[in-house]
Amino acid sequence: MAYRKLHDIADPHARAEAMTSILRQASKPSHQAGIFARTPLHRTWPEGISRDELFELVAASTWWIQQHGGPEAIAETVQAVFDVAQWWP
């Protein structure tokens, strides 16, 4: 699967952009099987990315958050984003 090969991209910013693109494509119901069914997505995200890149990944992953945690997980994620936005300039 292409998502697993993204770790070969050395530049964390380019990797985050590629991950976001794949996650948006994976949001289609016909693509939500495989690695996405059993992988904690946040553990695959690159370190050293900007807040904007992180929030793009979170937004692209909402289908996964909903699927694995339900509506409560979406609400908790939104609250966490607001909390982070207050202390991360």
C-alpha positions in Angstrom: 0.0 0.0 0.0 1.2 3.5 -0.9 0.7 4.8 2.6 3.3 2.5 4.1 5.9 3.6 1.5 5.5 7.3 2.6 8.0 6.7 5.4 10.7 6.6 2.7 10.1 10.3 2.1 12.8 12.0 4.1 11.4 15.5 4.1 8.7 15.6 6.9 6.8 18.4 5.1 6.6 16.5 1.8 5.6 13.3 3.7 2.8 15.2 5.6 1.5 16.6 2.3 1.5 13.1 0.7 -0.1 11.5 3.7 -2.9 14.1 3.7 -3.6 13.5 0.1 -3.8 9.7 0.6 -6.0 10.1 3.7 -8.4 12.3 1.7 -8.6 9.6 -1.0 -9.0 6.9 1.7 -12.1 8.7 3.1 -14.1 7.1 0.3 -15.9 4.1 1.8 -14.5 1.8 -0.9 -10.9 2.6 0.3 -11.3 2.3 4.1 -10.1 -1.3 4.5 -6.6 -2.6 4.8 -4.0 -0.7 6.8 -6.4 2.0 7.8 -8.6 -0.4 9.6 -5.9 -1.4 12.1 -3.3 1.4 12.1 -3.4 4.3 14.7 -3.0 7.0 12.0 -1.6 9.6 14.4 1.4 7.3 15.1 2.4 7.4 11.5 2.5 11.2 11.1 5.9 12.8 10.8 7.6 14.8 13.5 8.8 18.3 12.8 5.8 19.5 10.8 4.0 22.8 11.2 0.7 23.4 13.0 -1.0 23.9 9.6 0.4 20.6 8.3 -0.7 18.8 11.5 -4.2 20.2 11.3 -4.4 19.2 7.6 -3.6 15.6 8.7 -6.2 15.8 11.5 -8.8 17.1 9.0 -8.0 14.4 6.4 -8.3 11.8 9.2 -11.8 12.7 10.5 -13.4 9.7 8.7 -10.9 7.4 10.6 -11.5 9.2 13.9 -15.3 8.8 13.4 -15.0 5.2 12.4 -12.8 4.2 15.4 -14.1 6.5 18.1 -17.6 7.7 17.1 -19.0 11.1 17.4 -17.5 11.6 20.9 -14.0 11.2 19.4 -14.7 13.9 16.9 -15.9 16.3 19.6 -12.8 15.5 21.7 -10.6 16.0 18.7 -12.1 19.4 18.0 -11.7 20.4 21.7 -8.0 19.3 21.6 -7.4 21.4 18.5 -8.8 24.4 20.2 -6.7 23.7 23.3 -3.5 23.3 21.2 -4.3 26.5 19.2 -4.3 28.4 22.5 -0.7 27.5 23.5 1.0 26.8 20.2 1.6 30.1 18.4 
